[in-house]
Amino acid sequence: MHTFDAVVVGAGGAGLRAAVALARSGLRTAVLSKLYPTRSHTGTAQGGIAAPLGNVEEDQWEWYAFDTVKGGDYLGDQDAIEILCRDSVEAIVELEHMGLPFNRTPDGRIDQRRFGGHTREFGKAPVKRACYAADRTGHMILQTLYQQCIKHDVNFFNEFQVLDLVAVDGRAAGVVAYELATGELHTFAAKAILFATGGFGRIFKVTSNAHSLTGDGLAIAWRRGIPLEDMEFFQFHPTGIYKMGILLSEAARGEGAVLRNGKGERFMERYAPTLIDLAPRDMVSRAMYLEIREGRGAGGRDYVYLDFTHLGRDVLEKKLPDVTEFVRTYLGLDPAVDLVPIQPTAHYAMGGIPTDVDGRVVLDPENTPMPGLYAAGEAACVSVHGANRLGTNSLVDLVVFGKRAGLHMAQFARESDPVPVPADAEKQVAARLESLRRRREGENAAAIREALQATMMEHASVFRTRQGLEKARSHIAALKERYGRVRVADPSRRYNTELLEALELGYLLDVAEALVVSALNRTESRGAHWREDFPNRDDAGWLKHTLLYRGDGGDHEIRYKPVVITRFSPQERKY
Ligand SMILES: Cc1cc2nc3c(=O)[nH]c(=O)nc-3n(C[C@H](O)[C@H](O)[C@H](O)COP(=O)(O)OP(=O)(O)OC[C@H]3O[C@@H](n4cnc5c(N)ncnc54)[C@H](O)[C@@H]3O)c2cc1C
């Protein structure tokens, strides 16, 4: 048994920002991560982090808040969005003071570029709001925060995979983790626990997300009776490399790259006349699918092009070096002269573990917190992104709400007594591992995972219908049954990745099921949730958050939570 004041699960941007806040507050803090911290997915974030610094052109936090509310199709909670937008400026300055090497303007200030859906004067024209470090912004954030954690003596438990949450009398008391190097179980007791385990794009076949993004934190919480909020809203990013899904950052379009259909037309002019290629992601992804459906895909196929050819080698090398390299490496093309084939790729979960603005996990529509439990980052739903996240808004979410969660945890831990963790805390997990290891007959996890990813892609991605979602639901039920017979052939204890993949498949099945059930239930179209059988947004019926609970017998309960509206009343969303 390990005992700390605070335990952070996940070493991405959200977890590390919380850990810095905790350690600076003087708390004994442990960070558990199934990957080495610097391999966390935040490191792949390319394009930028938003803040209305106004360094390149005039900007205001209210304009930013309006864009975020509108971008999220009015489903975001505006109290949380106001905090995000106001605090973003301080968050950037803090990162800079920690040593983050942002790109600079000629007069030495942090440079800013354009990103989709970010405008000046409440929608008049695009604005330069994204601070960036070339197209390696996430990498720089991750490295900077990790160094700060080392400086402040945060205790890291790397390659420790959390498999369960321990709760005593309704209060979070600890977690059970599996040590990859030895196969041993460890219990960590703490007064405050944060889940910052990232997203779950691996439920889909074509995705920008790493293999590790399997929704562990969400599924562990859900199995312990915590609801999941707004799971139906999953973002597809328009510019994934065709068939591979590897992301070409929106920074490319921010720097002037344009989308073209098979006829060479700049088709976004028809769908979003003001912002064109820099319209929000949900709209661009849908427009691409419509072009393809109407026979204007490239070469009559299911992709369109991203055109960089007019940008010049200087911009490509200085501002988009990684994007340029990805095109060369994965496609063997030169973006300075070739058109690049792209398709929408599963990218970001707007839904997740519900929290309040201090990162406390809440259990019901009245926002009753579960004492001692916190969540932040992509695993959480605070909800600042509503039905569709604007580019650059996840990195801000991580640092603003990661810090707020860390500060609240510090206060909570100082004011409360430790909860004794039961001696048999590991029992359930040990039994689950044993039954997987012992099973002699059964099938391997990979085939079930592939079937899940294909069904989610076909029926629960950019366009949805009742029929398709029902097929997905029954298919997932059948896959869950097969999962009950999964067998792990590798009996070893050290680095048994087959065993871990089998466990992760269980999480994928749970979060996919939560997404499909929530999507079937929401009979309207809003943001990234597009129902072809209900093509209109229905504010009278659906301006509310979904809270999905998992019943003991595999049944579900849905409850609703009102959307917090402060200054922006819902309007039709046009760009
Ligand atoms: C290719 C790409 C480009 C992007 N570009 C941008 C951008 O330019 N701007 C922007 O704002 N957003 C961008 N995003 C989105 C953004 O990067 C992510 O949403 C964000 O980094 C998520 O951070 P996080 O801290 O929540 O989780 P992550 O960085 O994914 O970290 C999750 C952590 O949890 C750990 N973990 C998971 N499960 C367990 C477990 N069971 N036990 C222990 N540890 C566990 C992992 O080891 C990891 O340390 C991009 C995303 C992608 C995929």
The ligand as an SDF file (V2000), in Angstrom:
LIG
                    3D

 53 58  0  0  0  0  0  0  0  0999 V2000
   -2.8840   14.4640  -33.2660 C   0  0  0  0  0  0  0  0  0  0  0  0
   -3.5660   15.4010  -32.3330 C   0  0  0  0  0  0  0  0  0  0  0  0
   -3.3540   16.7660  -32.4330 C   0  0  0  0  0  0  0  0  0  0  0  0
   -3.9820   17.6340  -31.5490 C   0  0  0  0  0  0  0  0  0  0  0  0
   -3.7420   18.9840  -31.6500 N   0  0  0  0  0  0  0  0  0  0  0  0
   -4.3260   19.8280  -30.7530 C   0  0  0  0  0  0  0  0  0  0  0  0
   -4.0510   21.2220  -30.7690 C   0  0  0  0  0  0  0  0  0  0  0  0
   -3.2720   21.7180  -31.5850 O   0  0  0  0  0  0  0  0  0  0  0  0
   -4.6610   22.0050  -29.8610 N   0  0  0  0  0  0  0  0  0  0  0  0
   -5.5220   21.5130  -28.9230 C   0  0  0  0  0  0  0  0  0  0  0  0
   -6.0360   22.2840  -28.1210 O   0  0  0  0  0  0  0  0  0  0  0  0
   -5.7770   20.1860  -28.8710 N   0  0  0  0  0  0  0  0  0  0  0  0
   -5.2060   19.3400  -29.7440 C   0  0  0  0  0  0  0  0  0  0  0  0
   -5.4710   17.9980  -29.6820 N   0  0  0  0  0  0  0  0  0  0  0  0
   -6.2960   17.4710  -28.5680 C   0  0  0  0  0  0  0  0  0  0  0  0
   -5.4510   17.3790  -27.3060 C   0  0  0  0  0  0  0  0  0  0  0  0
   -4.1350   17.0870  -27.6300 O   0  0  0  0  0  0  0  0  0  0  0  0
   -5.9510   16.2960  -26.3400 C   0  0  0  0  0  0  0  0  0  0  0  0
   -7.3150   16.4300  -26.1530 O   0  0  0  0  0  0  0  0  0  0  0  0
   -5.2520   16.4630  -24.9970 C   0  0  0  0  0  0  0  0  0  0  0  0
   -3.8620   16.4470  -25.1620 O   0  0  0  0  0  0  0  0  0  0  0  0
   -5.6480   15.4090  -23.9830 C   0  0  0  0  0  0  0  0  0  0  0  0
   -4.8410   15.6040  -22.8340 O   0  0  0  0  0  0  0  0  0  0  0  0
   -5.1060   14.8080  -21.4880 P   0  0  0  0  0  0  0  0  0  0  0  0
   -4.1510   15.3260  -20.4730 O   0  0  0  0  0  0  0  0  0  0  0  0
   -6.5540   14.8390  -21.1680 O   0  0  0  0  0  0  0  0  0  0  0  0
   -4.7610   13.2980  -21.8730 O   0  0  0  0  0  0  0  0  0  0  0  0
   -3.4880   12.6100  -22.5660 P   0  0  0  0  0  0  0  0  0  0  0  0
   -2.4370   13.5730  -22.9680 O   0  0  0  0  0  0  0  0  0  0  0  0
   -4.0370   11.6880  -23.5920 O   0  0  0  0  0  0  0  0  0  0  0  0
   -2.8860   11.7820  -21.3840 O   0  0  0  0  0  0  0  0  0  0  0  0
   -3.5740   10.6690  -20.8210 C   0  0  0  0  0  0  0  0  0  0  0  0
   -2.6990   10.1040  -19.7300 C   0  0  0  0  0  0  0  0  0  0  0  0
   -3.4360    9.1430  -19.0120 O   0  0  0  0  0  0  0  0  0  0  0  0
   -2.6390    7.9940  -18.8350 C   0  0  0  0  0  0  0  0  0  0  0  0
   -3.5620    6.8680  -18.6550 N   0  0  0  0  0  0  0  0  0  0  0  0
   -4.6150    6.5100  -19.4210 C   0  0  0  0  0  0  0  0  0  0  0  0
   -5.2300    5.4420  -18.8880 N   0  0  0  0  0  0  0  0  0  0  0  0
   -4.5410    5.1290  -17.7730 C   0  0  0  0  0  0  0  0  0  0  0  0
   -4.6760    4.1190  -16.7800 C   0  0  0  0  0  0  0  0  0  0  0  0
   -5.6360    3.2050  -16.8290 N   0  0  0  0  0  0  0  0  0  0  0  0
   -3.7760    4.0860  -15.7720 N   0  0  0  0  0  0  0  0  0  0  0  0
   -2.7640    4.9780  -15.7010 C   0  0  0  0  0  0  0  0  0  0  0  0
   -2.5870    5.9630  -16.6150 N   0  0  0  0  0  0  0  0  0  0  0  0
   -3.4750    6.0270  -17.6150 C   0  0  0  0  0  0  0  0  0  0  0  0
   -1.7600    7.9200  -20.0480 C   0  0  0  0  0  0  0  0  0  0  0  0
   -0.6020    7.1840  -19.7640 O   0  0  0  0  0  0  0  0  0  0  0  0
   -1.4370    9.4020  -20.2400 C   0  0  0  0  0  0  0  0  0  0  0  0
   -0.3620    9.7640  -19.4190 O   0  0  0  0  0  0  0  0  0  0  0  0
   -4.8490   17.1260  -30.5630 C   0  0  0  0  0  0  0  0  0  0  0  0
   -5.0630   15.7500  -30.4690 C   0  0  0  0  0  0  0  0  0  0  0  0
   -4.4440   14.9040  -31.3620 C   0  0  0  0  0  0  0  0  0  0  0  0
   -4.7400   13.4470  -31.2480 C   0  0  0  0  0  0  0  0  0  0  0  0
  1  2  1  0
  2  3  1  0
  2 52  2  0
  3  4  2  0
  4  5  1  0
  4 50  1  0
  5  6  2  0
  6  7  1  0
  6 13  1  0
  7  8  2  0
  7  9  1  0
  9 10  1  0
 10 11  2  0
 10 12  1  0
 12 13  2  0
 13 14  1  0
 14 15  1  0
 14 50  1  0
 15 16  1  0
 16 17  1  0
 16 18  1  0
 18 19  1  0
 18 20  1  0
 20 21  1  0
 20 22  1  0
 22 23  1  0
 23 24  1  0
 24 25  2  0
 24 26  1  0
 24 27  1  0
 27 28  1  0
 28 29  2  0
 28 30  1  0
 28 31  1  0
 31 32  1  0
 32 33  1  0
 33 34  1  0
 33 48  1  0
 34 35  1  0
 35 36  1  0
 35 46  1  0
 36 37  1  0
 36 45  1  0
 37 38  2  0
 38 39  1  0
 39 40  1  0
 39 45  2  0
 40 41  1  0
 40 42  2  0
 42 43  1  0
 43 44  2  0
 44 45  1  0
 46 47  1  0
 46 48  1  0
 48 49  1  0
 50 51  2  0
 51 52  1  0
 52 53  1  0
M  END
$$$$
